[in-house]
Amino acid sequence: MPERQKYEDKERTRIDIVKVGEKWVQKEITETVSERVYEEVDLYNEDDEIIGKHTVPVMESYEEE
């Protein structure tokens, strides 16, 4: 089954602790990441013929701390 995906660039900001010289410093780091927005899959009828496309949105997921 062929599958297509759409990506969107988003900026994310995170706080990181890094050692600078002899001191530990809190730094704010902003990075651009590509996230999937949706997946597009072929839609078939009962005779196994492609009759169109179906778009499935991708839900955001978060890690537990």
C-alpha positions as CSV (number, residue, x, y, z in Angstrom):
1,M,0.0,0.0,0.0
2,P,1.7,3.2,-1.1
3,E,1.8,5.8,1.7
4,R,2.6,9.5,1.5
5,Q,3.4,11.8,4.4
6,K,3.3,15.6,4.8
7,Y,5.9,17.3,7.1
8,E,5.9,20.7,8.5
9,D,8.9,22.6,10.0
10,K,8.3,23.8,13.6
11,E,10.5,25.6,16.0
12,R,11.0,24.0,19.5
13,T,12.7,25.6,22.4
14,R,14.2,23.6,25.3
15,I,16.2,24.4,28.4
16,D,19.5,22.6,28.7
17,I,22.2,22.6,31.4
18,V,25.8,22.8,30.0
19,K,29.2,23.3,31.5
20,V,31.0,26.4,30.4
21,G,34.5,26.6,31.8
22,E,34.1,25.7,35.5
23,K,30.4,26.7,35.8
24,W,27.2,25.0,34.9
25,V,24.9,27.3,32.9
26,Q,21.3,27.1,32.0
27,K,20.9,27.7,28.2
28,E,17.8,28.1,26.1
29,I,18.2,26.2,22.8
30,T,15.9,26.8,19.9
31,E,15.9,24.2,17.1
32,T,13.8,23.6,14.0
33,V,12.4,20.1,13.6
34,S,10.2,18.5,10.9
35,E,7.0,16.9,12.2
36,R,4.5,14.7,10.4
37,V,1.2,16.5,9.9
38,Y,-0.7,13.7,8.1
39,E,-0.3,10.4,6.3
40,E,-2.1,9.8,3.0
41,V,-3.1,6.3,2.1
42,D,-4.8,4.8,-0.9
43,L,-8.5,3.9,-0.5
44,Y,-9.7,0.7,-2.1
45,N,-13.2,-0.7,-3.0
46,E,-14.3,-4.3,-2.5
47,D,-12.8,-5.3,-5.9
48,D,-9.4,-4.1,-4.7
49,E,-9.4,-1.1,-7.0
50,I,-8.0,2.2,-5.9
51,I,-11.0,4.7,-5.7
52,G,-9.3,7.6,-4.0
53,K,-7.1,8.7,-1.2
54,H,-7.7,8.9,2.6
55,T,-6.0,11.4,4.8
56,V,-5.1,10.3,8.4
57,P,-4.0,13.1,10.7
58,V,-1.0,12.3,13.0
59,M,-1.7,12.9,16.6
60,E,0.9,14.6,18.8
61,S,2.6,12.5,21.4
62,Y,4.4,13.6,24.6
63,E,6.9,11.8,26.7
64,E,6.2,11.4,30.4
65,E,8.8,12.7,32.7
